[in-house]
Amino acid sequence: MLVKPTKKELREELEQALCRFVAQGGEVKQIDRGISGFDSRYQAFTVQPIEKPAQTRTDLSDVIKTLSLRKAALMKKPVRRKPTKKLIYDDFGEPLRWVTIEE
């Protein structure tokens, strides 16, 4: 499992990198508050396209075919239905008796 570093660890790592930079002769400039690195205020809101290499796709046609065959096999099984009752009438339309019908 990938564990993300804590904020404390990130701060310590940044402080060490800054110390190494200063020790190699680097210089840190102070920038006034409110100054932006963008040339214009509209440049900050433009979306920069991310160039990514084309991803390779995994062919799953065999898996889909296997699943389709499995589903078709399940559909061919006979379905057992419960017996149903049907009311039988006489010649004059009066109910006579109930009959159980199995389909």
TIMI-2910 file (N, C-alpha, C, CB; in pm, 1 decimal, decimal comma, always signed):
<rs>
+----------+----------+----------+----------+----------+----------+----------+----------+----------+----------+----------+----------+------+
!      n_x !      n_y !      n_z !     ca_x !     ca_y !     ca_z !      c_x !      c_y !      c_z !     cb_x !     cb_y !     cb_z ! resn !
+----------+----------+----------+----------+----------+----------+----------+----------+----------+----------+----------+----------+------+
!    +84,3 !   -117,6 !     +0,0 !     +0,0 !     +0,0 !     +0,0 !    +88,6 !   +123,5 !     +0,0 !    -95,8 !     +0,0 !   +121,4 !  Met !
!    +54,9 !   +218,5 !    -83,5 !   +131,7 !   +341,6 !    -94,7 !    +92,3 !   +436,1 !    +18,1 !   +109,5 !   +408,4 !   -232,7 !  Leu !
!   +190,2 !   +477,8 !    +98,0 !   +164,6 !   +565,8 !   +211,2 !   +206,7 !   +706,4 !   +172,1 !   +240,1 !   +517,8 !   +339,3 !  Val !
!   +115,8 !   +803,2 !   +186,0 !   +147,6 !   +941,2 !   +154,4 !   +227,3 !  +1001,6 !   +269,0 !    +19,3 !  +1023,0 !   +127,2 !  Lys !
!   +325,1 !  +1085,9 !   +237,2 !   +400,7 !  +1149,9 !   +345,1 !   +312,6 !  +1251,6 !   +417,4 !   +528,3 !  +1218,5 !   +289,6 !  Pro !
!   +339,1 !  +1269,3 !   +546,2 !   +262,0 !  +1365,6 !   +624,2 !   +310,7 !  +1506,1 !   +593,9 !   +272,7 !  +1335,7 !   +775,4 !  Thr !
!   +234,9 !  +1606,1 !   +639,0 !   +274,4 !  +1744,8 !   +616,4 !   +406,6 !  +1775,6 !   +687,0 !   +164,3 !  +1840,8 !   +665,1 !  Lys !
!   +425,2 !  +1717,3 !   +803,3 !   +549,0 !  +1739,3 !   +878,0 !   +668,1 !  +1686,4 !   +797,8 !   +542,2 !  +1670,8 !  +1017,2 !  Lys !
!   +653,2 !  +1565,8 !   +740,6 !   +761,2 !  +1507,8 !   +661,3 !   +789,3 !  +1592,2 !   +537,0 !   +726,3 !  +1364,0 !   +620,7 !  Glu !
!   +683,7 !  +1643,6 !   +473,5 !   +702,0 !  +1728,3 !   +356,3 !   +775,5 !  +1857,8 !   +392,3 !   +566,5 !  +1760,4 !   +292,7 !  Leu !
!   +737,7 !  +1917,3 !   +505,4 !   +805,2 !  +2039,9 !   +549,6 !   +953,2 !  +2014,0 !   +576,2 !   +737,7 !  +2095,9 !   +676,2 !  Arg !
!   +983,4 !  +1901,3 !   +643,3 !  +1122,6 !  +1868,5 !   +674,3 !  +1202,4 !  +1845,1 !   +545,1 !  +1129,6 !  +1743,3 !   +765,4 !  Glu !
!  +1142,6 !  +1776,5 !   +449,6 !  +1209,7 !  +1749,7 !   +322,2 !  +1235,9 !  +1880,7 !   +247,4 !  +1124,8 !  +1654,0 !   +235,0 !  Glu !
!  +1137,2 !  +1971,8 !   +247,0 !  +1153,9 !  +2101,2 !   +182,0 !  +1262,7 !  +2183,7 !   +250,5 !  +1021,7 !  +2178,0 !   +182,1 !  Leu !
!  +1266,5 !  +2178,7 !   +382,4 !  +1369,3 !  +2252,3 !   +458,1 !  +1508,6 !  +2197,4 !   +426,7 !  +1341,7 !  +2243,5 !   +610,8 !  Glu !
!  +1522,8 !  +2065,4 !   +416,9 !  +1652,3 !  +2005,2 !   +383,5 !  +1695,3 !  +2043,3 !   +242,1 !  +1645,6 !  +1852,0 !   +397,1 !  Gln !
!  +1600,4 !  +2043,5 !   +147,9 !  +1631,8 !  +2081,1 !     +9,9 !  +1675,4 !  +2227,3 !     +3,7 !  +1509,9 !  +2057,2 !    -82,4 !  Ala !
!  +1609,7 !  +2313,1 !    +81,6 !  +1646,4 !  +2453,9 !    +85,3 !  +1785,8 !  +2472,7 !   +145,2 !  +1543,1 !  +2533,6 !   +165,4 !  Leu !
!  +1817,4 !  +2397,9 !   +250,6 !  +1950,7 !  +2406,0 !   +312,7 !  +2058,6 !  +2360,6 !   +214,7 !  +1956,4 !  +2320,0 !   +441,4 !  Cys !
!  +2032,1 !  +2251,1 !   +138,9 !  +2128,5 !  +2204,0 !    +39,6 !  +2149,8 !  +2308,7 !    -69,8 !  +2081,2 !  +2071,4 !    -22,4 !  Arg !
!  +2041,4 !  +2373,4 !   -111,3 !  +2048,6 !  +2475,8 !   -215,1 !  +2133,7 !  +2594,4 !   -168,8 !  +1907,2 !  +2523,4 !   -253,3 !  Phe !
!  +2112,6 !  +2639,7 !    -46,2 !  +2189,4 !  +2753,2 !     +8,5 !  +2334,7 !  +2712,7 !    +29,2 !  +2127,9 !  +2802,6 !   +142,5 !  Val !
!  +2357,9 !  +2587,0 !    +72,0 !  +2494,6 !  +2540,0 !    +96,3 !  +2574,4 !  +2532,3 !    -34,9 !  +2492,2 !  +2401,7 !   +165,2 !  Ala !
!  +2508,9 !  +2509,1 !   -147,5 !  +2577,0 !  +2502,5 !   -276,9 !  +2596,8 !  +2640,9 !   -337,5 !  +2498,3 !  +2414,8 !   -373,3 !  Gln !
!  +2559,0 !  +2743,9 !   -263,9 !  +2579,8 !  +2880,4 !   -312,4 !  +2455,1 !  +2942,3 !   -372,0 !  +2688,9 !  +2881,9 !   -414,2 !  Gly !
!  +2341,9 !  +2879,5 !   -353,6 !  +2217,3 !  +2935,5 !   -405,0 !  +2172,8 !  +3055,5 !   -322,3 !  +2107,7 !  +2829,1 !   -406,2 !  Gly !
!  +2085,8 !  +3134,9 !   -378,8 !  +2038,7 !  +3254,9 !   -310,9 !  +1886,4 !  +3258,1 !   -314,7 !  +2098,1 !  +3382,5 !   -375,9 !  Glu !
!  +1824,2 !  +3296,3 !   -204,1 !  +1678,8 !  +3304,3 !   -195,1 !  +1641,1 !  +3451,2 !   -198,6 !  +1624,4 !  +3234,4 !    -65,4 !  Val !
!  +1554,9 !  +3488,4 !   -291,9 !  +1510,2 !  +3626,6 !   -303,6 !  +1376,0 !  +3642,3 !   -234,4 !  +1500,6 !  +3669,5 !   -451,7 !  Lys !
!  +1355,5 !  +3754,3 !   -170,6 !  +1227,7 !  +3783,9 !   -106,9 !  +1137,7 !  +3851,2 !   -210,0 !  +1246,5 !  +3874,4 !    +19,6 !  Gln !
!  +1015,8 !  +3803,1 !   -221,4 !   +917,3 !  +3857,2 !   -313,9 !   +805,5 !  +3919,6 !   -231,5 !   +862,3 !  +3746,6 !   -410,5 !  Ile !
!   +763,2 !  +4040,7 !   -270,1 !   +655,4 !  +4108,0 !   -198,7 !   +526,0 !  +4028,3 !   -210,7 !   +635,7 !  +4250,7 !   -252,6 !  Asp !
!   +440,5 !  +4043,3 !   -111,8 !   +310,3 !  +3975,1 !   -112,3 !   +225,2 !  +4028,7 !   -225,7 !   +237,0 !  +3993,2 !    +23,1 !  Arg !
!   +148,4 !  +3943,5 !   -287,1 !    +58,0 !  +3982,8 !   -394,4 !   +120,1 !  +3978,6 !   -532,6 !     +7,4 !  +4119,1 !   -368,7 !  Gly !
!   +248,9 !  +3953,2 !   -541,9 !   +314,6 !  +3944,1 !   -671,5 !   +294,5 !  +3803,2 !   -725,6 !   +466,2 !  +3979,4 !   -660,8 !  Ile !
!   +259,6 !  +3792,9 !   -851,6 !   +233,2 !  +3663,4 !   -912,0 !   +341,0 !  +3630,7 !  -1013,5 !    +94,8 !  +3661,1 !   -977,8 !  Ser !
!   +358,9 !  +3505,9 !  -1040,6 !   +454,1 !  +3461,9 !  -1141,3 !   +397,8 !  +3469,6 !  -1281,6 !   +498,1 !  +3321,9 !  -1112,5 !  Gly !
!   +266,8 !  +3498,5 !  -1295,0 !   +203,7 !  +3508,2 !  -1425,8 !   +222,1 !  +3648,8 !  -1481,5 !    +53,9 !  +3472,2 !  -1417,1 !  Phe !
!   +233,2 !  +3658,2 !  -1613,7 !   +250,6 !  +3788,2 !  -1677,7 !   +124,0 !  +3872,6 !  -1669,3 !   +291,0 !  +3770,1 !  -1823,1 !  Asp !
!     +8,5 !  +3811,1 !  -1687,6 !   -117,2 !  +3884,6 !  -1677,9 !   -210,6 !  +3807,9 !  -1585,1 !   -182,3 !  +3905,1 !  -1818,7 !  Ser !
!   -311,9 !  +3877,0 !  -1538,7 !   -402,0 !  +3809,5 !  -1444,8 !   -487,9 !  +3703,8 !  -1513,5 !   -491,5 !  +3911,3 !  -1375,9 !  Arg !
!   -504,0 !  +3713,0 !  -1646,8 !   -583,2 !  +3614,3 !  -1719,0 !   -503,7 !  +3487,8 !  -1749,9 !   -635,8 !  +3674,3 !  -1847,2 !  Tyr !
!   -373,4 !  +3497,8 !  -1746,8 !   -289,4 !  +3382,5 !  -1777,0 !   -303,7 !  +3274,5 !  -1669,3 !   -142,6 !  +3425,6 !  -1789,9 !  Gln !
!   -337,8 !  +3314,7 !  -1547,3 !   -351,5 !  +3219,1 !  -1437,9 !   -467,8 !  +3124,4 !  -1459,2 !   -368,7 !  +3291,8 !  -1307,2 !  Ala !
!   -567,4 !  +3166,7 !  -1540,2 !   -688,2 !  +3085,9 !  -1555,4 !   -691,1 !  +3003,5 !  -1682,7 !   -808,0 !  +3173,9 !  -1551,7 !  Phe !
!   -588,0 !  +3011,7 !  -1763,6 !   -585,4 !  +2931,4 !  -1885,5 !   -543,4 !  +2789,0 !  -1851,3 !   -489,4 !  +2993,2 !  -1990,6 !  Thr !
!   -603,3 !  +2696,2 !  -1919,6 !   -574,5 !  +2555,4 !  -1895,2 !   -461,4 !  +2512,3 !  -1988,0 !   -701,5 !  +2467,0 !  -1916,9 !  Val !
!   -358,5 !  +2458,0 !  -1929,2 !   -245,9 !  +2409,3 !  -2007,8 !   -270,5 !  +2263,2 !  -2042,8 !   -111,7 !  +2426,3 !  -1930,7 !  Gln !
!   -261,9 !  +2226,4 !  -2171,1 !   -284,7 !  +2086,3 !  -2207,7 !   -174,0 !  +1997,1 !  -2151,5 !   -292,6 !  +2071,2 !  -2361,1 !  Pro !
!   -214,5 !  +1880,4 !  -2108,4 !   -119,7 !  +1782,6 !  -2054,8 !    -90,9 !  +1681,0 !  -2164,7 !   -175,8 !  +1712,3 !  -1925,2 !  Ile !
!    +32,9 !  +1670,9 !  -2200,7 !    +73,0 !  +1577,6 !  -2306,1 !    +98,0 !  +1441,2 !  -2243,2 !   +200,1 !  +1628,5 !  -2381,7 !  Glu !
!    +17,7 !  +1344,8 !  -2282,3 !    +35,0 !  +1208,9 !  -2232,5 !    +53,1 !  +1115,9 !  -2350,8 !    -85,6 !  +1164,8 !  -2145,4 !  Lys !
!   +135,4 !  +1013,3 !  -2335,5 !   +147,2 !   +916,8 !  -2445,1 !    +18,0 !   +835,6 !  -2456,7 !   +269,1 !   +822,5 !  -2422,7 !  Pro !
!     -7,7 !   +787,0 !  -2575,0 !   -127,5 !   +707,2 !  -2597,1 !   -121,0 !   +580,0 !  -2512,8 !   -143,4 !   +672,6 !  -2747,0 !  Ala !
!   -231,8 !   +547,6 !  -2450,9 !   -236,6 !   +427,8 !  -2367,6 !   -265,9 !   +305,5 !  -2453,6 !   -342,8 !   +442,6 !  -2256,7 !  Gln !
!   -208,3 !   +195,1 !  -2414,0 !   -239,6 !    +70,3 !  -2482,6 !   -365,2 !    +12,3 !  -2419,2 !   -120,2 !    -30,8 !  -2475,0 !  Thr !
!   -449,6 !    -42,4 !  -2502,3 !   -576,0 !    -98,1 !  -2455,7 !   -564,4 !   -249,4 !  -2444,2 !   -691,5 !    -59,5 !  -2550,6 !  Arg !
!   -633,2 !   -304,8 !  -2347,6 !   -635,4 !   -448,5 !  -2327,5 !   -753,5 !   -506,7 !  -2404,0 !   -643,6 !   -484,0 !  -2176,6 !  Thr !
!   -727,7 !   -605,8 !  -2487,5 !   -833,1 !   -668,2 !  -2565,3 !   -912,6 !   -762,5 !  -2475,4 !   -774,5 !   -744,0 !  -2687,1 !  Asp !
!  -1041,5 !   -734,4 !  -2460,6 !  -1126,8 !   -815,0 !  -2373,8 !  -1233,2 !   -891,6 !  -2451,4 !  -1192,8 !   -727,0 !  -2270,6 !  Leu !
!  -1216,7 !   -904,6 !  -2581,3 !  -1319,4 !   -971,4 !  -2660,9 !  -1335,0 !  -1118,8 !  -2620,4 !  -1285,2 !   -961,2 !  -2810,1 !  Ser !
!  -1225,7 !  -1185,1 !  -2582,0 !  -1235,6 !  -1325,2 !  -2537,7 !  -1315,0 !  -1335,7 !  -2407,7 !  -1094,9 !  -1386,3 !  -2518,6 !  Asp !
!  -1292,0 !  -1242,4 !  -2318,1 !  -1363,3 !  -1243,2 !  -2190,2 !  -1511,9 !  -1219,3 !  -2213,7 !  -1305,7 !  -1136,1 !  -2094,1 !  Val !
!  -1544,5 !  -1125,4 !  -2301,5 !  -1684,4 !  -1095,0 !  -2330,9 !  -1752,5 !  -1215,2 !  -2396,0 !  -1694,9 !   -971,3 !  -2422,6 !  Ile !
!  -1681,1 !  -1283,2 !  -2486,3 !  -1737,7 !  -1400,9 !  -2551,7 !  -1765,7 !  -1511,5 !  -2448,8 !  -1641,9 !  -1452,6 !  -2661,7 !  Lys !
!  -1672,2 !  -1531,4 !  -2354,8 !  -1690,8 !  -1632,6 !  -2251,5 !  -1811,3 !  -1600,2 !  -2164,7 !  -1565,4 !  -1644,4 !  -2165,1 !  Thr !
!  -1824,3 !  -1474,4 !  -2126,6 !  -1938,0 !  -1434,8 !  -2043,5 !  -2070,2 !  -1449,5 !  -2119,0 !  -1920,8 !  -1290,2 !  -1995,7 !  Leu !
!  -2070,0 !  -1417,1 !  -2246,5 !  -2191,5 !  -1431,5 !  -2327,3 !  -2232,8 !  -1578,1 !  -2338,3 !  -2170,0 !  -1372,1 !  -2467,5 !  Ser !
!  -2136,0 !  -1666,7 !  -2359,9 !  -2167,4 !  -1810,0 !  -2366,9 !  -2221,4 !  -1861,5 !  -2233,8 !  -2042,9 !  -1890,0 !  -2407,2 !  Leu !
!  -2161,6 !  -1815,3 !  -2123,9 !  -2207,9 !  -1856,8 !  -1991,5 !  -2350,7 !  -1809,4 !  -1967,2 !  -2114,6 !  -1802,3 !  -1882,1 !  Arg !
!  -2380,2 !  -1686,5 !  -2009,3 !  -2514,7 !  -1632,1 !  -1991,3 !  -2614,7 !  -1708,7 !  -2077,2 !  -2517,8 !  -1482,1 !  -2026,4 !  Lys !
!  -2575,2 !  -1741,6 !  -2200,3 !  -2663,9 !  -1816,2 !  -2289,5 !  -2693,8 !  -1954,6 !  -2232,7 !  -2601,5 !  -1828,7 !  -2429,3 !  Ala !
!  -2594,2 !  -2017,4 !  -2170,5 !  -2614,9 !  -2149,7 !  -2111,4 !  -2714,0 !  -2142,0 !  -1995,8 !  -2481,3 !  -2208,8 !  -2063,0 !  Ala !
!  -2707,9 !  -2034,4 !  -1920,6 !  -2801,2 !  -2018,0 !  -1809,0 !  -2943,3 !  -1994,3 !  -1858,2 !  -2757,1 !  -1902,4 !  -1719,8 !  Leu !
!  -2956,2 !  -1926,5 !  -1971,4 !  -3088,8 !  -1895,9 !  -2024,5 !  -3157,1 !  -2019,9 !  -2081,1 !  -3078,8 !  -1788,9 !  -2132,2 !  Met !
!  -3080,4 !  -2124,3 !  -2120,5 !  -3137,8 !  -2244,1 !  -2179,8 !  -3196,0 !  -2339,5 !  -2076,1 !  -3033,6 !  -2315,5 !  -2260,8 !  Lys !
!  -3162,0 !  -2319,8 !  -1949,3 !  -3213,1 !  -2409,3 !  -1846,5 !  -3365,2 !  -2395,4 !  -1837,3 !  -3146,8 !  -2379,2 !  -1709,6 !  Lys !
!  -3434,1 !  -2508,3 !  -1821,7 !  -3580,0 !  -2499,8 !  -1810,7 !  -3619,3 !  -2431,9 !  -1679,1 !  -3643,8 !  -2641,2 !  -1819,9 !  Pro !
!  -3722,5 !  -2354,5 !  -1688,6 !  -3770,5 !  -2282,8 !  -1570,9 !  -3885,8 !  -2362,3 !  -1511,6 !  -3814,7 !  -2136,6 !  -1606,6 !  Val !
!  -3873,5 !  -2398,4 !  -1386,4 !  -3981,7 !  -2470,3 !  -1319,1 !  -4085,0 !  -2369,6 !  -1274,0 !  -3928,8 !  -2553,4 !  -1198,3 !  Arg !
!  -4203,9 !  -2391,2 !  -1316,5 !  -4311,6 !  -2301,5 !  -1277,2 !  -4400,8 !  -2371,4 !  -1176,0 !  -4393,3 !  -2255,7 !  -1399,9 !  Arg !
!  -4457,7 !  -2289,6 !  -1091,1 !  -4549,8 !  -2345,4 !   -991,9 !  -4679,9 !  -2386,8 !  -1060,3 !  -4578,0 !  -2242,8 !   -878,6 !  Lys !
!  -4742,0 !  -2487,6 !  -1008,5 !  -4871,9 !  -2524,0 !  -1063,7 !  -4973,0 !  -2411,3 !  -1036,4 !  -4921,5 !  -2658,8 !  -1003,1 !  Pro !
!  -5060,5 !  -2388,8 !  -1133,5 !  -5161,6 !  -2283,5 !  -1117,9 !  -5299,3 !  -2346,3 !  -1106,4 !  -5157,3 !  -2183,9 !  -1236,9 !  Thr !
!  -5387,5 !  -2272,1 !  -1040,7 !  -5525,5 !  -2320,1 !  -1026,7 !  -5612,8 !  -2252,0 !  -1130,5 !  -5580,2 !  -2293,5 !   -883,5 !  Lys !
!  -5702,8 !  -2329,6 !  -1190,9 !  -5793,9 !  -2275,6 !  -1290,6 !  -5935,3 !  -2316,0 !  -1251,7 !  -5758,0 !  -2326,0 !  -1434,3 !  Lys !
!  -6025,1 !  -2219,6 !  -1261,9 !  -6164,9 !  -2244,2 !  -1225,8 !  -6239,2 !  -2299,4 !  -1347,5 !  -6233,2 !  -2113,7 !  -1173,9 !  Leu !
!  -6307,1 !  -2411,4 !  -1328,5 !  -6383,1 !  -2475,2 !  -1436,1 !  -6530,3 !  -2438,0 !  -1416,7 !  -6362,9 !  -2632,3 !  -1436,6 !  Ile !
!  -6591,9 !  -2394,6 !  -1527,1 !  -6732,8 !  -2355,8 !  -1523,9 !  -6818,4 !  -2462,4 !  -1592,8 !  -6752,9 !  -2217,9 !  -1591,6 !  Tyr !
!  -6944,2 !  -2471,2 !  -1551,4 !  -7035,5 !  -2563,9 !  -1619,6 !  -7096,4 !  -2494,3 !  -1741,7 !  -7148,0 !  -2613,4 !  -1522,3 !  Asp !
!  -7193,4 !  -2561,9 !  -1806,4 !  -7251,5 !  -2509,8 !  -1929,7 !  -7330,5 !  -2380,9 !  -1908,5 !  -7340,9 !  -2613,9 !  -1991,5 !  Asp !
!  -7372,6 !  -2356,3 !  -1786,6 !  -7453,9 !  -2237,7 !  -1759,8 !  -7372,0 !  -2120,9 !  -1704,2 !  -7564,6 !  -2272,7 !  -1662,6 !  Phe !
!  -7236,9 !  -2137,8 !  -1697,7 !  -7149,3 !  -2030,1 !  -1651,4 !  -7130,5 !  -2027,5 !  -1501,1 !  -7203,3 !  -1898,5 !  -1695,8 !  Gly !
!  -7178,7 !  -2129,5 !  -1434,2 !  -7162,3 !  -2136,1 !  -1289,2 !  -7029,8 !  -2204,9 !  -1256,8 !  -7281,5 !  -2211,5 !  -1223,0 !  Glu !
!  -6955,8 !  -2155,8 !  -1153,2 !  -6830,0 !  -2222,4 !  -1116,3 !  -6856,1 !  -2363,7 !  -1068,5 !  -6756,4 !  -2143,1 !  -1007,5 !  Pro !
!  -6776,8 !  -2456,9 !  -1120,1 !  -6796,5 !  -2596,9 !  -1089,0 !  -6689,3 !  -2647,0 !   -991,6 !  -6795,2 !  -2680,0 !  -1217,3 !  Leu !
!  -6561,1 !  -2629,6 !  -1026,9 !  -6451,0 !  -2676,5 !   -940,8 !  -6320,2 !  -2610,9 !   -984,8 !  -6438,3 !  -2832,4 !   -945,9 !  Arg !
!  -6222,1 !  -2624,1 !   -897,3 !  -6085,3 !  -2576,2 !   -925,0 !  -6000,9 !  -2692,5 !   -973,6 !  -6020,8 !  -2511,3 !   -798,1 !  Trp !
!  -5919,8 !  -2669,0 !  -1076,1 !  -5831,7 !  -2770,6 !  -1131,1 !  -5689,5 !  -2717,4 !  -1125,9 !  -5872,5 !  -2808,8 !  -1276,6 !  Val !
!  -5592,5 !  -2800,6 !  -1083,5 !  -5453,1 !  -2761,4 !  -1081,7 !  -5390,7 !  -2796,9 !  -1215,6 !  -5377,4 !  -2829,5 !   -965,2 !  Thr !
!  -5325,8 !  -2696,3 !  -1277,0 !  -5263,8 !  -2716,7 !  -1407,3 !  -5113,3 !  -2696,4 !  -1392,0 !  -5323,5 !  -2619,5 !  -1514,9 !  Ile !
!  -5037,9 !  -2796,5 !  -1438,2 !  -4891,1 !  -2785,2 !  -1437,1 !  -4843,9 !  -2761,7 !  -1578,3 !  -4823,7 !  -2912,6 !  -1377,1 !  Glu !
!  -4764,2 !  -2657,2 !  -1598,6 !  -4715,3 !  -2625,4 !  -1732,3 !  -4571,9 !  -2664,4 !  -1748,2 !  -4731,7 !  -2479,1 !  -1762,0 !  Glu !
+----------+----------+----------+----------+----------+----------+----------+----------+----------+----------+----------+----------+------+
</rs>
